Amino acid sequence: METQKSFCTKCLKEVSNDTEKCECGGRNFAFGDLKVEDNKILCKCGNDQFNRGMHIDYTNKATTTLICTKCGNVCGTEHYRDEEEMMYWE
């Protein structure tokens, strides 16, 4: 059974799936069947290498799908924008 988790990529703290800004100020998150070891976010299989699957820009965030090069696990990243960022639009 997969264990879907979300981690802030700045402080590596596990956060809820709807977090847009971590307590540390980070706005970048990794999500999926992942774990943290040795200060790295890794695939469930322990691999840290991923291929980019797809990238989507939304008004307030950008999402990238990643595929583990070892086991094929699909996970992703999200970057939440604030209104001051160049790529933010309404």
Residue pairs with C-beta under 8 A, 6 or more apart in sequence:
2 33
2 44
3 33
3 44
4 17
4 31
4 32
4 33
5 14
5 31
5 32
5 33
5 34
5 35
6 14
6 15
6 16
6 17
6 19
6 29
6 30
6 31
7 13
7 14
7 15
7 29
7 30
7 31
7 34
7 36
7 41
8 15
8 19
8 22
8 24
8 26
8 28
8 29
9 26
9 28
9 29
9 30
9 41
9 77
10 22
10 24
10 25
10 26
10 28
11 22
11 23
11 24
11 26
12 36
12 39
12 41
13 22
13 23
13 24
14 36
15 22
15 29
17 31
19 29
20 27
20 60
20 61
20 80
21 27
21 80
22 29
27 79
27 80
27 81
27 82
28 77
28 78
28 79
28 80
29 77
29 78
29 79
29 80
30 41
30 75
30 76
30 77
31 75
31 76
31 77
31 78
32 66
32 73
32 74
32 75
32 76
33 43
33 44
33 73
33 75
34 41
34 42
34 43
34 44
34 75
35 41
35 42
35 43
35 44
35 46
36 42
37 46
40 48
41 48
42 48
43 50
43 68
43 70
43 71
43 73
43 75
44 71
44 73
45 68
45 70
45 71
45 73
46 70
47 68
47 69
47 70
47 71
49 68
49 69
49 70
50 66
50 67
50 68
50 69
50 75
51 66
51 67
51 69
52 64
52 65
52 66
52 67
53 64
53 65
53 66
53 67
53 74
53 76
54 64
54 65
55 62
55 63
55 64
55 65
56 62
56 63
56 64
57 87
59 88
59 89
59 90
60 80
60 81
60 88
61 78
61 79
61 80
61 81
62 78
62 79
62 81
62 87
63 76
63 77
63 78
63 79
64 76
64 77
65 74
65 75
65 76
66 74
66 75
66 76
66 77
67 73
67 74
68 74
68 75
81 87
81 88
82 88
